[in-house]
């Protein structure tokens, strides 16, 4: 070997070359991996952009980069109505959406749609029945002989409420109504169906304060909005489901901690909405999300007992066409993994 060759070898081995001689690159660590591209998923909310708490969780997570921290590139869409979000979940065009627990069961029982609730945000049903504050109607029994509105179809919780309150349904004059609460203002109905976080505030702004009959207060088991996906997603992309939920639940935790900041973000997604109304909606839905269960196990937690009781109410009152296995329509595995002592583990276990 020549003297020059020996010097080159010594330079490489001992890294004793002068500054003008580039040192060889260090080999990559065996455990290191190249940065993975973000995984693209789509979330489609079941309604327009507004401060429903599951929506807010997604808005905040998107705005603050929580999805990206979880390796996700999330596209946010809103349903045009008529079950569009459910159809697109079924085709795989959408990976995550929202739906009430009762609606999830109905879709599974009646149409065989393979939906799964992966986190229950509303711990009680969001539907109620409103009467004017000055109405002589004081109990559901007083609905007999009155005009009582329903939206779309007569709901199972309504039927269960009548049964538990001892109301003779044959004496109730039921009428289909739309989504404009002014029919109550104009006296076209005596009892109007509402979503508790929405129309009561709208009616109050119209100068017509109301009193509510909420089915859960009469012993009707009910659950509100949940995050939903498909059985296939849970079976084949469980890590994606876990990461999506981690970010969305982190967004909800932020909203609970700073509601004004959360409404600021909502207004970016829903610029045409009234800010005060959005705050009312958020406050109402946070109140419905905070229970003894969620204070100890975290927002999104649920139990089989909740689903079994709701299932029986739906089955006994015509809310679903047949009985189903409740273990196929919900799972609590993800919330149990993501919370410790009721606190969200961030960025994840």
Buried (B, 14 or more C-beta within 10 A) or exposed (E): EEEEEEEEEEBEEEEEBEEEEEEEEEEEEEEEEEEEEEBEBBBBBBBBBBBBBBBBBBBBBBBBEBBBBBBBEBEBBBBEEEBBBBEBBBEEEBBBBBBBBBBBBBBBBEEEBBBBBBBBBBBBBBBBBBBBEEBEBEEBEBBBEBBBBBBEEBBBBBBBBBBBBEBEBEEBEBBEBEEEBEBBBEEEBBBBBBBBBBBBBBBEEEEBEBBEBBBBEBEBBBBBBBBBBBBBBBEEBBEBBBBBBBBBBBBBBBBBEEBEBBBBBBBEBBEEBBBEBBBBBBBBBBBBBEBEBBEEBBBBBBEEEBBEBBBBBBBBBEBBEEEBEBEEBBBBEBBEBBBEEEEBBBEBE
